[in-house]
């Protein structure tokens, strides 16, 4: 392994490239556009790589991420998030002068603000209606609400109704889209149906209404995707290298990676990560700078100073906690990327 000080966040470049190619090939085979979500990696070089492999554009979750990616030369960006407030709308109008953007809304209130920004920029803005199909986050609640909002968007100056968006893909997707299309009749076409999710990415082709898919974590993999069966352990490219700094008892150990590295996100899983070298170990708790590990079930246990590899539950917040991501090839440092869009949550 490279002589890097722990803890550090890394990606195996060969495994990552295989993951990138695997999903792109799958979506191409099924005639689905790939619009990957950069909120996972937050690194322009990786976004450009995704586009070079065939992605039609990228997805950002916050306006700050859009600004970073636009500055780096990415030009086709989808922002599936309600933008509210004069400050964000002013930033949006400036971005519209430089890049091709599409956005979502689930209300006429947000749509009117987007119309104002588009007019200020002198550009037409494509808007998709966000639909809640059971995730209970944002989104209109019924096909009737989707059709009504589509008509509002189409009437507002500077806006163009572009279709429907949801997350994650759910069994109701096709029926919801079909019902909305029937309500709109020939009045407004639903040209684009954007679905998302890495855990459900290999089922994207089963939704006949879908036209594009947004996945983020697929290029790395993490414990949640391993558990879901979407990215098996042998394909998981992502991890944290961390040192065992204490063995207070025979059963317990402490790592130098705590909640400021691994994040406290469990995604419903027990514990806070999977240790490759000690698969029977359990990361039972996190202090800010300490990872608490139970090695009771392990036939062999580490000594103080041993470096281990943790696959976190959720790679997205782990990347956002790091200043840099280390790219390894054959266990040697190949490149180090600054996580340029980290913390860009406004």
N, C-alpha and C positions, 0 to 999 in steps of 0.2 A: 504494500500500500504506500501511497505518497506520504512524504513527511509533512503533513498538514496538522496543525494544532486542532484539537477537538474542543467543542463539537463543531462539525461542519455538515452542511447539507450538500448532497451530491446527486448526480444522475449518471448512470452507465450509458454512454453515448451509443453503443452498438444496440443495446436493448431498446433505447428510446427511438432510434431510427427504425427499428423493426416495428415498434408499436405505431409510429407515424404512418409507415407504409401499409400496415395491416388494415387500419381503419379506412385510409384513403382508398385502397383497393376494394374493400367491401362496399363502400358507398358508391364508388364508380360502377361496380358491377350491378348495382340495383338502381342506377340512375338518380341517385340522391346527391344534392350538393353538399359539400363539406364546408361548414363555417365554424371552425374551432374557436373555443372560448379561451382567451388569453389570460383570464383571471387566475388560472392555475399557475402559469409560469411567469407572467408579467415581464417578459424579456423580448424586446423587438427582434433580436436575431432568431429566436425560436418561432416567432410569428411569421417572419419572412421565410423560414424553412417550411412551415406548414403550407404557405401559399405556393412556394416553389414546387411542392409535391402534388399540388392540384386543388388546394382549397380555393373556393371562389372569393373568399375574403375572410375577415376575422370577426369575432364577437368580443366586445368589452362589456363589463358590468357597470362601470362608473365613468363619468365624464373625464375624470383625471386620467384614467387609463387610455381613453380615446386620444387625449392631448399628447400623451407620451408616444403612442403608436403612430399618430399622424406626423409628429415631428420626426419620427424615424423613417418616414416614407411609405407607411401603409396607407392605402387610399380607399379601400372598400370596407367600411366598418359598420357593424350592426350594434346598436346599443339598446338592448331590451330592458329598459328601466324608465320609470316615470320621472321626468325632469320637472322639478317644481321650484319656482322662485326666480326673481329677476336676475340674480347673479349667474345662475346656471344657464338661463336662456340667452344672456349676453355672450357667454363663452360659446354656447352652441352656435350662435349666429356667426361668430368669428371662424369656427371650425368649418362651417358650411361653405365658406369661400375657398377652402383648400382641399377638402376631401369629400368623397361620396359617402353620405351617412344615411342610414335608415334607423328608425326608432320604433318604440311601442308606446301605447297608452291604454289605460283601461277606463278612462273617463273623459267627458267633454271638457272638463276644467283643464286637464293637462293638454288636451288637443288644442285648445285655444291659445295656450302659452306657446306651444310648438309652432302654431300658425304665425304668431307674432315674430318669433325668431326667424322663421323662414322668410317672411316679408322683409325683415330688417336686412337679411343677407342677400335678398334678391334671388333666392334659389328655391326650387321646388324640393320638398322634403317628403320622402316615402315613409308612411306610418303603417305599422301592423297593429291590429287589435290583440292585446294580451288576453288570453282566455284561461280561466281557472277550471280545470277538469277534475278537481278533487284534491289538489295539493294544498289548497287553502292558504295561498300566499296572495299575490296580486292577481288581477284578472277579472273580466266580466264573468257573470255567473251562469249565463244561459246563451243559447244561439240567438234568441231574440235580442238580448242586450248587445251581442256582438254585431248583429245586423244593424241595429239602431245606431251604434257608435260608428260603424263603417260609413253610414250615410252622413253623419255629422262631419267626419273627417273629410269626406269627398266634397262637402260644401264649403269648407273653410279655405280661405285664400292661402296659397303657398303650400298646401298639403295635397298629397296623393295617397289614396287608400291602396295599400300594397298586399294585404292578406291577413293571416292569423298567426299568432305565436303562442306556444305553450311550453311549460316545463313542470315535471318531466313528461315524456311520452307516457300516456296511459291508455288503457283499453277503450276509453270513451272517445278517443281522438277522432276516429273516422266518422262516427255518428254525429259528433258535435259539428265537425266541418261540413258534413253533408246537410245537416239541418240549417246551418247558417247560409250555405249556398242556395238552398231552396227558398229561404226567406228573402234573399237578395234577388232571386230570379236572374234575369239578364241585365239588371240595373248596374251591378258592380261585380266584376270578376274577382275571384279569389285566386290571384296568381301565385302566391307564395304561402306555404304552410310550413312554419319553422318549428321544429321540435328539438328537444335537447335531453341531455343526460348521458353520463359515461356508463353508469351501471346498467342502463337499458339499451346501449348503443347497438348491440348485435341483434336486437329485435326491430330496429328502425324499418327494415324492409317489409315488415308485417303490416305497416300502416299505409294503406293505399293512398290516403290523402296527403301524406307527407311529401314535401319537395326538398327540404334541406334539414340537416341535423347539426346540432351544436353539442359537441362534447369538449370537455376541458381536461379532465384528469387522465384521459386515455394515453397520452404520450409518456406519462410517468408510471402510473399505477400506485396504489397504496393499499393499506390493510382493508379498507372498506370495499375496494374493488376486488381484492382477493376473496373476501367473504361473499361478495355478490356473484362470483364466478366470471366476472367480466375481464379481469386481468389476473391470470394465475401467477403464483409465486415465481415461476421461471421466467415470466415476462416482466416482472416488476423491476423498473429501472431506477427507482427513487429510494433514497434512504438518508439517514443521519448517522454519521460516525461519531461515537461517543465513548468516553473512557470510564471504566469502573474506578471510582475514586475512593470507595470505602466498602468494607465488608464487616459491618458492625456485629453480625452474627453469622453462623454457618448458613442460615437460610436466606439472609437478606444481603442485598447489595445496593449501592448508590451510584448512579451515573452522573456525569457532568452536564447532562441535558435535562432541563426541567421544562416548565410550562412556557418559558420564553423561547424555547427551541422547538419542542414537540407540539406545542399548543395544548389546550385543555379540551379540544374537540374530540368527542368519542363517537359521534354518528351512531349512537345506540350500541356500540360494541363494549365489551368488558375490557377494562384496562386502557392503556394509552399507547399501544404499539406492539409490534411483533419483532422479537430479536432473532435475527437469522441464525446466529451461532448457538443460540439456546432457545429453540422453539417451544420448549415446555415452560420457560420462564414467564412470569406475569409482571408487567409494569403496573403496579397497583395504585400508584399515586404520583403526583407531581408537585413539588415546591417550585418556586420561581427558577432556581438554578440546580435543582436536584431531581433526578428520576429515581423513584423508589421501586426496587425490583424484588420479587419473591422468586428465589431459585429452588424452592423446596422440591418441585417435581423433576428437577434436572439431575440426571445421573452424574454429570460432570459440572463443576461450578467454576466461575472465573476467579482469577487472582486480582488483587489490586494492581492497576496499571494496564490491564488488558483492554484493548479497544474492540468494541462490538458494533454491530450494524443494526439500527432500529428502522423498521418500516413503519412510519407513522400511520395513524388511523386515517388522516385526511391530509393529503399533500398540499392543498391550496393555502391554508393558513400557515403551514410550516414555511413555505416559500416566502410568504409575506412577512414573516418574522426575521428573515435572513437578509443580510446586505448583499450576499453573493451566492451563486450556485456554481458548484465545482463540477465540471464535466470530466469524467474518467473514461479512459479507453485502455483495456487490458490492465486495469488496476493502477494506471499511472495518470497523472494530471495532464489532460489534453488542452483544456481551456477553463477559464474562470469568467463567468458573466456577472456583471452587476445586475441586481434585480431592480431594473430601472423604474418600474411602476409600483414598487412596494409602497404601501401607505397611501396610495392615491385613491382615497375612498370618497372624495367629494365630487 
